[in-house]
C-alpha cells in the first residue's frame, strides 16, 4: 500500500484530482460572482445590438437618477427577458444612473394601480426622489410600438422635458378663463398640458404693450384664443419681439362679423403674419358638402399636411375618431412664395368653398356658392410656419371651438391635433429621427429559467469535470490491472 502511495502514477492521479478540485472551485466562484451581472457584448459588425447614436445623445442629458419600472406576471416572463436585454444597455451606458426594477402585478396590485397599469408587460420611466423612491409625479409610460429602443428613448425624452416648457395664455385681449369647466371652457387642454409636464401661466399682453416690456424669458409658447378685438400696434410689437427670439404662437380665431373682429382680413396683425410668415386669415367661412359631421359647417379633417409632424397621428384609416372636427371655421390663406417655411395642416375636400357672407351664415344659416364673391375650395383650415433663422414657429387655425371642453376629446382627433401642435411649437418630447439601418428581425435570444441555468452550471462545473476524473481513474485502474 505504501508503495502504491509513493508511485509516480498515484502522484499523477493525486495532482489531477487536486487540480480538478481547484478548477471546480474557481469556476464555481466566478459563476457565483457573475450570475447576477449584466454583461453585454455586441460582436456584430453593424453593431445591431448596441444603442443608436440618437439614444446615446439623449442619455448625455441624464443628470439625476431614473428608474425603468416594468410589470410582468409569471405568464409574461419571456417578454421580461427580452425587454431586459435592451434595458440593460441603458443601465450600463449611464453607469447605473438609470436603474431597472421589475414587479409582478399579481403580487403588487396596489403599486400597479399607482402606475395605472393597462397591460401585462408594460414599462414606465420616472425620476427618483432624494431617498431613492419613485417620484410618482414624473411617471411616463413607454408607448409600445415596433422598436423597443425607440419606445424607451422617446419616453426618456418626455421625462427629461417635464416642466421644461411653459405655455402662456393672454387674458387681456381674450375671454379665456382657465377655471371655466363648462363645455365652452378650456380646462381640458390646460389639464392635459399639466399632465404632460408642460407648465401654463397667464400673460398680461396689454400691460406688456403699455410698458414696452417683453414677454418673460421662461415662456416658450403663447396661446391666442377667443380674442375679443384686434390687437393694437404696441401689442403686435411685443409679439414680434417674442417671435424674433424664437418664440411660438398658437392662434385660434373664430368667424366673427362684429365691427373690428380679431384677425379680420385687413387687420394689422393679419398683415404682420402675412408679411413675416406667409399665412393669414381670410374673411370666409368654410363649407364642405363631402367631409363633414352631418352639417356642412361641422368640418372633418380631409386633406393633411406632409410638411410637418403635426398631423402624423390624424386621420387613421382604421379609426375614424382620429379625424379632427371644426365647427364654423374660417379659411386660412397660405402664400405660395412665403418669406419662411410654411404649409397647410388641414384642408377641406374638393367639394367645398369659403362663404364670404358672414351675416347670412351666422344669422340665417343660409349659404350658396357665388363664383364672384366666394372662395373656391379646397379651403385651408389650419397652417404652420417656421422661421429657420430665428426659430419662431406659428400655428394658425380658423376655429376655436374644437379646443374647448365640449369638443377637445370628442372626437379624439381634436385632442391629438392640440397635443401635436403644442409638441411641434415647443419642441416638447423631441422628435427622434433614428438613422435607417438593417436590423435583425428577432433578437438572437434563448430564454432560460433560473432553474435551467443552475442545471447547466451543475452540468458544466461539477458533472462534466467529475465524469472526466472518473474516466481517468477507470483508465488508470484498467491499465494497472493489465
C-alpha positions in Angstrom: 0.0 0.0 0.0 2.9 2.3 0.9 4.5 1.5 -2.5 1.3 2.4 -4.3 1.1 5.7 -2.5 4.6 6.5 -3.4 4.3 5.5 -7.0 4.6 8.1 -9.8 1.2 7.1 -11.2 -0.5 7.8 -7.9 1.1 11.1 -7.6 -0.1 12.0 -11.1 -3.7 10.9 -10.1 -3.5 13.0 -6.9 -2.2 16.0 -8.8 -5.1 15.6 -11.3 -7.7 15.4 -8.5 -6.3 18.4 -6.8 -6.2 20.5 -10.0 -9.7 19.4 -10.9 -10.9 20.4 -7.5 -9.2 23.8 -7.8 -10.8 24.3 -11.3 -14.2 23.4 -9.9 -13.8 25.9 -7.1 -12.5 28.7 -9.4 -15.3 28.2 -11.9 -17.9 28.0 -9.2 -16.6 31.2 -7.6 -16.7 33.0 -11.0 -20.1 31.7 -11.8 -21.5 32.9 -8.4 -20.0 36.3 -8.9 -21.2 36.8 -12.4 -24.6 35.2 -12.2 -26.4 38.4 -11.5 -24.1 40.7 -13.5 -25.4 42.4 -16.6 -22.8 41.5 -19.2 -23.3 42.9 -22.7 -21.1 42.3 -25.7 -22.1 43.2 -29.2 -19.9 41.3 -31.7 -21.9 42.1 -34.8 -20.1 44.1 -37.5 -23.1 46.6 -37.8 -23.5 47.0 -34.0 -27.0 45.7 -34.3 -27.4 45.2 -30.6 -25.9 48.4 -29.3 -27.7 51.7 -28.6 -28.0 54.0 -31.5 -26.2 57.4 -31.7 -29.6 59.1 -31.3 -30.2 57.3 -27.9 -26.6 58.0 -26.8 -27.2 61.7 -27.4 -30.3 61.7 -25.3 -28.6 59.8 -22.5 -26.0 62.5 -22.2 -28.8 64.7 -20.8 -29.5 62.4 -17.9 -28.2 64.1 -14.8 -30.3 62.6 -12.0 -31.4 59.0 -11.0 -34.1 57.5 -13.2 -35.9 54.2 -12.8 -37.3 52.0 -15.6 -40.1 50.1 -13.9 -41.7 47.0 -15.6 -44.7 44.9 -14.6 -44.6 41.2 -15.7 -46.7 38.4 -14.5 -45.4 34.8 -14.5 -47.0 34.4 -17.9 -45.0 37.3 -19.3 -41.5 36.3 -18.1 -40.4 35.7 -21.7 -41.2 39.3 -22.6 -39.4 40.5 -19.4 -36.2 38.7 -20.5 -36.5 40.3 -24.0 -37.1 43.8 -22.6 -34.3 43.5 -20.1 -31.8 42.8 -22.8 -32.5 46.4 -24.1 -32.9 48.0 -20.6 -29.5 46.7 -19.5 -27.9 48.8 -22.3 -29.3 51.9 -20.7 -28.2 50.9 -17.2 -24.7 50.2 -18.5 -24.4 53.3 -20.6 -25.3 55.6 -17.7 -23.2 53.9 -15.1 -26.2 53.0 -13.1 -27.8 56.5 -13.1 -30.6 54.7 -14.8 -31.7 51.6 -13.0 -34.3 48.9 -13.7 -36.8 47.2 -11.3 -39.4 44.6 -12.3 -42.6 43.7 -10.4 -45.2 41.0 -10.7 -48.5 42.9 -10.9 -50.4 39.9 -9.3 -48.2 40.3 -6.2 -48.2 44.1 -6.2 -51.7 45.2 -7.2 -51.6 48.5 -5.3 -48.3 49.5 -7.0 -49.7 48.6 -10.4 -52.7 50.8 -9.7 -50.4 53.7 -8.8 -48.8 53.3 -12.2 -52.2 53.0 -13.9 -51.0 49.7 -15.5 -53.0 48.9 -18.6 -51.5 45.6 -19.8 -49.1 42.9 -18.7 -45.5 43.6 -19.7 -45.8 47.4 -19.6 -42.8 49.6 -18.9 -42.6 53.1 -17.3 -39.8 55.6 -16.7 -39.7 58.1 -13.8 -37.3 60.1 -11.7 -36.4 59.0 -8.2 -36.6 61.2 -5.1 -33.6 62.0 -2.9 -34.2 58.9 -0.8 -34.3 56.6 -3.8 -38.1 56.3 -4.0 -40.3 56.6 -7.2 -41.4 60.2 -7.9 -44.9 59.4 -8.9 -45.5 62.9 -10.3 -43.0 62.2 -13.1 -44.2 58.8 -14.3 -44.0 58.5 -18.1 -45.5 55.5 -19.9 -43.3 53.7 -22.5 -45.6 53.5 -25.5 -45.3 50.1 -27.1 -44.9 50.3 -30.9 -42.5 48.3 -33.0 -39.0 49.2 -31.7 -38.3 48.8 -28.0 -35.2 51.1 -28.0 -37.1 53.9 -29.8 -40.0 53.4 -27.4 -37.8 53.7 -24.3 -35.8 56.6 -25.6 -38.9 58.5 -26.6 -40.3 58.0 -23.0 -37.0 59.3 -21.6 -37.1 62.4 -23.8 -40.6 63.1 -22.5 -39.4 62.6 -18.9 -36.4 64.9 -19.4 -38.7 67.6 -20.8 -41.0 67.7 -17.8 -41.5 71.2 -16.5 -39.1 72.5 -19.2 -41.6 74.3 -21.3 -44.2 77.0 -20.5 -47.3 77.9 -22.4 -48.9 81.3 -21.6 -52.4 82.4 -22.4 -53.4 86.0 -22.9 -56.1 87.2 -20.5 -56.3 90.9 -21.5 -57.5 90.8 -25.1 -59.2 87.5 -24.8 -62.0 85.8 -22.8 -60.1 82.8 -21.7 -60.9 81.7 -18.1 -58.5 78.8 -17.1 -61.0 77.7 -14.4 -64.1 77.5 -16.7 -65.1 73.8 -16.6 -68.2 74.3 -18.9 -68.3 73.0 -22.4 -67.0 76.3 -23.7 -64.1 76.4 -21.3 -60.5 75.3 -21.8 -59.7 73.5 -18.6 -59.4 70.2 -20.6 -56.4 71.5 -22.6 -54.8 73.1 -19.6 -55.2 70.0 -17.5 -53.7 68.0 -20.4 -50.7 70.2 -20.6 -50.1 69.9 -16.9 -50.5 66.1 -17.0 -47.8 66.0 -19.7 -45.3 68.2 -17.7 -45.9 71.4 -19.6 -46.3 74.5 -17.4 -49.1 77.0 -18.0 -49.4 80.6 -16.9 -51.4 83.8 -17.7 -50.0 86.7 -19.8 -50.8 90.4 -19.5 -50.2 91.3 -23.1 -51.9 94.6 -22.8 -49.8 95.5 -19.7 -46.6 94.5 -21.5 -47.6 96.6 -24.5 -48.3 99.7 -22.3 -44.9 99.4 -20.6 -43.0 98.5 -23.8 -41.8 95.3 -22.0 -41.0 91.9 -23.4 -42.6 88.5 -22.8 -40.9 86.8 -19.8 -37.9 84.6 -20.9 -39.4 81.4 -19.4 -42.4 81.5 -21.7 -42.0 79.3 -24.8 -45.4 79.5 -26.5 -48.3 81.9 -26.4 -51.9 80.9 -26.9 -54.2 83.4 -28.5 -57.7 82.2 -28.4 -61.2 83.7 -28.1 -59.8 87.1 -28.8 -62.4 90.0 -28.3 -60.8 92.6 -30.5 -58.0 93.4 -32.9 -54.5 93.8 -31.5 -53.1 97.3 -31.3 -49.6 98.1 -32.8 -47.9 98.1 -29.4 -49.2 94.6 -28.6 -48.1 93.3 -32.0 -44.7 94.8 -31.3 -44.5 92.7 -28.1 -45.3 89.5 -30.1 -42.9 90.5 -32.8 -40.0 90.7 -30.3 -41.1 87.4 -28.8 -41.0 85.7 -32.2 -37.6 87.2 -33.0 -36.1 85.5 -30.0 -37.5 82.1 -31.2 -40.9 82.1 -29.5 -44.0 80.3 -30.8 -47.7 81.3 -31.3 -50.8 79.1 -31.3 -53.5 81.3 -32.8 -57.2 80.2 -32.8 -59.7 82.5 -34.4 -63.4 82.4 -34.9 -65.8 83.5 -37.6 -66.9 86.9 -36.4 -68.8 89.8 -38.1 -68.5 92.4 -35.4 -67.1 95.9 -36.2 -63.5 95.0 -35.6 -63.0 91.2 -35.3 -59.7 89.6 -34.4 -57.6 88.8 -37.4 -60.0 90.4 -39.9 -58.6 90.2 -43.4 -57.5 93.8 -43.3 -56.3 93.9 -39.7 -52.7 94.9 -38.7 -51.9 91.6 -37.1 -53.2 89.6 -40.0 -50.9 91.7 -42.3 -48.0 91.1 -39.9 -48.5 87.3 -40.2 -48.7 87.5 -43.9 -45.6 89.6 -44.3 -43.4 87.6 -41.9 -44.8 84.1 -42.1 -46.8 83.9 -45.3 -50.1 82.9 -43.6 -53.2 84.8 -42.8 -56.9 84.6 -42.2 -59.5 85.2 -44.9 -63.0 86.6 -44.4 -64.7 83.4 -45.4 -66.4 80.5 -43.6 -65.6 77.1 -44.9 -68.5 75.0 -46.3 -67.9 71.3 -47.2 -70.5 69.0 -48.7 -68.3 66.0 -48.6 -66.2 65.9 -45.4 -68.4 66.9 -42.5 -70.1 65.6 -39.4 -73.7 65.9 -40.5 -73.7 69.7 -41.1 -71.8 71.3 -43.9 -70.4 73.7 -41.2 -69.1 71.0 -39.0 -66.0 70.1 -40.9 -63.9 66.9 -40.6 -60.3 66.9 -41.4 -59.8 65.8 -45.0 -56.5 66.7 -46.6 -53.5 66.7 -44.3 -50.0 68.3 -44.5 -46.9 66.3 -45.3 -44.7 69.2 -44.3 -44.8 69.0 -40.5 -45.3 66.3 -37.8 -48.5 67.9 -36.5 -50.8 65.7 -38.5 -48.9 62.4 -38.3 -51.5 60.8 -36.0 -54.6 62.3 -37.5 -57.0 60.5 -40.0 -56.0 57.0 -39.1 -57.9 54.9 -41.7 -58.6 52.3 -39.1 -60.0 54.7 -36.6 -62.5 57.4 -37.7 -62.3 59.1 -34.3 -58.8 60.4 -35.2 -60.3 62.9 -37.6 -60.3 66.5 -36.2 -63.6 68.4 -36.3 -64.1 72.2 -36.6 -67.3 74.0 -36.0 -67.9 77.1 -38.2 -64.3 77.5 -39.3 -62.7 80.4 -41.2 -60.4 79.9 -44.2 -56.7 80.3 -44.0 -54.6 81.6 -46.9 -51.0 80.3 -47.4 -48.5 82.3 -49.6 -47.1 80.2 -52.5 -43.9 82.2 -52.2 -43.5 82.7 -48.5 -40.8 84.5 -46.6 -40.2 81.5 -44.4 -41.0 77.8 -44.5 -44.8 77.2 -44.2 -47.6 74.9 -45.2 -51.0 73.5 -44.8 -52.0 71.5 -41.8 -55.6 70.6 -42.6 -57.8 71.4 -45.6 -61.3 70.7 -46.8 -62.3 68.4 -49.7 -62.5 69.5 -53.3 -66.3 69.8 -52.8 -66.0 72.8 -50.6 -65.7 76.6 -50.7 -65.5 79.6 -48.4 -68.6 81.7 -47.9 -67.8 85.4 -47.6 -71.3 86.5 -46.4 -70.8 86.0 -42.6 -74.1 87.5 -41.7 -76.0 85.1 -43.9 -74.3 82.1 -42.5 -74.3 83.1 -38.8 -77.7 84.7 -38.6 -79.8 82.8 -41.0 -77.7 79.6 -41.6 -78.0 80.2 -45.3 -75.2 79.9 -47.8 -74.8 79.3 -51.5 -71.6 79.4 -53.6 -71.1 82.5 -55.6 -68.3 82.4 -58.2 -68.0 86.2 -58.0 -67.8 86.6 -54.2 -66.9 83.3 -52.6 -63.6 81.4 -52.5 -63.4 78.1 -54.4 -62.2 75.0 -52.5 -60.3 73.1 -51.3 -60.1 75.5 -48.3 -57.2 75.6 -45.8 -58.4 75.4 -42.2 -55.1 75.4 -40.4 -51.5 76.3 -41.4 -48.0 76.3 -39.9 -44.9 78.5 -40.4 -41.3 78.1 -39.3 -38.6 80.8 -39.5 -35.4 78.8 -39.6 -33.3 81.9 -38.9 -35.0 82.9 -35.6 -36.5 79.6 -34.7 -40.0 81.2 -34.5 -43.0 79.0 -35.1 -46.7 79.8 -35.7 -49.7 77.6 -36.0 -52.9 79.4 -37.3 -56.3 77.6 -37.0 -59.6 79.1 -38.2 -61.7 77.8 -35.3 -61.7 77.9 -31.5 -64.5 75.6 -30.6 -62.5 72.4 -31.4 -60.2 73.1 -28.4 -63.0 73.7 -25.9 -64.0 71.2 -23.2 -67.0 70.2 -25.2 -65.1 69.1 -28.3 -61.4 68.6 -27.5 -61.8 64.9 -26.7 -64.8 64.2 -28.9 -63.6 63.3 -31.5 -60.2 62.1 -30.3 -58.7 63.8 -33.3 -59.1 67.2 -31.7 -57.0 66.3 -28.7 -54.4 64.7 -31.0 -54.3 68.0 -33.0 -53.8 70.1 -29.9 -51.2 67.8 -28.4 -49.2 67.5 -31.5 -49.4 71.2 -32.3 -48.1 72.1 -28.9 -45.4 69.4 -29.3 -44.3 70.9 -32.6 -44.4 74.5 -31.3 -42.5 73.9 -28.1 -40.2 71.0 -29.1 -41.6 69.0 -26.2 -40.8 65.3 -26.5 -38.1 66.0 -29.1 -38.9 64.1 -32.3 -36.3 61.4 -32.6 -35.1 60.5 -36.1 -33.3 57.2 -36.0 -30.9 56.6 -38.9 -32.1 53.9 -41.2 -30.2 50.7 -40.7 -30.6 47.0 -41.3 -31.7 45.1 -38.2 -32.3 41.5 -37.5 -36.0 40.6 -37.4 -35.7 39.0 -34.0 -33.0 39.2 -31.3 -30.9 36.0 -31.0 -32.3 35.2 -27.6 -32.5 32.0 -25.7 -34.9 32.2 -22.8 -33.8 30.1 -19.8 -35.3 30.0 -16.3 -33.1 30.2 -13.2 -33.6 26.5 -12.6 -32.4 25.7 -16.0 -29.3 28.0 -15.6 -28.5 26.2 -12.3 -28.8 22.8 -14.1 -26.4 24.0 -16.8 -24.0 25.2 -14.2 -24.2 21.9 -12.3 -23.5 20.0 -15.5 -20.6 22.1 -16.7 -19.0 22.9 -13.3 -19.5 19.6 -11.4 -20.8 16.7 -13.5 -18.5 17.1 -16.6 -15.2 17.6 -14.6 -16.2 14.7 -12.2 -17.0 12.5 -15.2 -13.7 13.2 -16.8 -12.0 12.5 -13.5 -13.8 9.2 -13.1 -13.0 8.2 -16.6 -9.3 8.9 -16.0 -9.4 6.9 -12.8 -11.0 4.0 -14.6 -8.5 4.1 -17.4 -5.7 4.1 -14.8 -7.2 1.2 -12.9 -7.7 -0.9 -16.0 -4.1 -0.2 -17.2 -2.8 -1.0 -13.8 -4.5 -4.4 -13.6 -3.5 -5.2 -17.1 
